[in-house]
Amino acid sequence: MPVILTAVLLILLPGLATSIAIRVPGILALLIAPAFSVGTIGFLALVFPFVGLSWTPVPVLVGCAVVSVIAFFISKLWGSRRFHIPEPRGAGHLTAVVGIGSAVAAVVIGAQMATAMIHPDSISQTYDNVFHLNAVRWAMESQNASPLNLGAFTGISAYPAAWHGIVALVGELTGASIPVLVNATSIAIGAVAWPLGTLFLVFAVAGYRRAAAVIALVFSAGFATFPILMIDWGVLYPNLLSISVLPAALGLAFTALGLGFHERPAAPIAWLSAALAAAGVTLAHPSTLMALLAFTLPGVLGLYYCKMRDLRAIGSTHAKRNALVISGALVVGLLALTALWYFLRPPADSANWRVVETPAQALGELMLNSFLGRPTQEVVSICLIAGLAHLWISKSRRWLIGTYFIGAGLFFFAAGYDASIRQFITGVWYYDSYRLAALLPVVVIGPAVIGALFLMDWLHGKLQLLDRSNFMATRFPGRPGPKRRRLLAGAVYVVAFVSLVPQLLPTNAAAFNAHWSYRSEEDSALLSPQERLLLERLPETTEPGTSIAGLPSSGTSLAYALAGRTVIQPHILTTHGSDVDVVNAGLKDAAEFPAVCEAVRKLNVHYVLDFGTRTVTGTLPGYGGVMNLEENESLKLVDSEGSGARLYKVVACW
């Protein structure tokens, strides 16, 4: 709990200081704080190496304070209008509802995620976890959380590092182990940043109502594909962070465009706020920036349509000139988005996820919000359909319908439509239906809450008609008055609450599915209990400064994250030189081949771990020299645990 609370404070306080500095009032300051925090921390991580500052708590806190001071002066200079909360519909106490509701949502989501993780120091037995755990150790030891530094760690140009930077700071502040840091920070992100951001988005598109806050928080805790899916599939910790702050960034983008219910502050404040949140999304994971741009596009097109209609009605030469300029800007923007969409994607050979179901299945899952075989969510589906219909019929916020269909279309093409166009549309996300399923709650929650409010208002109206009818008078004697109206309103809330509670059940199934990725057993894909015990003894069985070889996909590379010992391949797909290839291919016969010993000495390899051939990827070619090891003139057994975990000392080359 202390580690989780430290992560929560780190996620909230920097952004809260910035939002207060630009005079964001009351609860809104809290709701957008995580997005501002991630944007600030990610920006500082990128800048610090260029100004010679280390990635440690004191410089980071000073940097956050500087950002807040700059924001304050910008607000004083340009902030004649500021964020404003309209009077909520109905009685007050909206702040209390948000505070209590957010705390309850945090407990529910946190309990779900903790249930999936099983123990505070469990590790996900999945492919990407080798890199993420080692990268956190690297950021802490190098005191550098720049995307460029994390890229250099595995031999690529850059890697999104905001999540790793936050985890590293929590580690510096608490001294907890890497697995505990990873789990605690992920819980803080999913349980705090996600529901607060969704509530900001809902207020932006549905208005300020207590009912909207309650429904939004229940929905945010009840999606089976987020946040739990991102700690299950992959694991995709950077996507967990970026998607958690995406709703707030989307709400700020709508506010800057003058859409929705937030009263727009001064243009520089509105756009700089949206830019800071977008920076957080981008530095957490660039693919989510593309989702932000795509989800904002219908609002931009709707605004363009309204502007053109107004200019056409004026009909003057000046209006025609403005129309031409605006149209040209839109065309340039669309071309830039298309180019960005095409080029900001992983290499084609690493994006190879295939469709996982038929088109009909994908459409059915979209209708029932039961993506990728998760349990159906009937309540959300009914509210979503009602919301989309209400938006269309009322001719209000129709751009929100477009935002939903863009998200739904991305999932459909990734999950169930096997055609060449699928590569262009979903290549940003490796054609991966799981990543896009995790994005769907962001576009579902707005229309779903609007639909739920519409159904509640409709039911309330029907009950009021009954209240004035003979039907009610004969069963509830007395004149209609405030007491009866409060009774009817209470009945509506009870019906809504009883309908919403089952919404949480699918996430229980999602947590149960996810927990299988964290079980530590003899046949675990990445690390068995015996292998982990052997790794944890490395500080006693090996010398500092030496390097360790091994088959990385069998879990040997986690010697760096769990024991602080250097490994020659810190990720399964590390881009490395020929010396590493030579060691991997011939280490067990090093005494017979001088070239192997030459590579061993260059890499300072003194030990090799053998965890057998059980891996998260299947056996990869080129690793024959670090598999099926036995004592010989090249290797000497130093430590073992159980029947499948062994540590050998390289004796041939030293």
Disulfide bonds with the S-S distance in Angstrom:
Cys597-Cys653 2.02
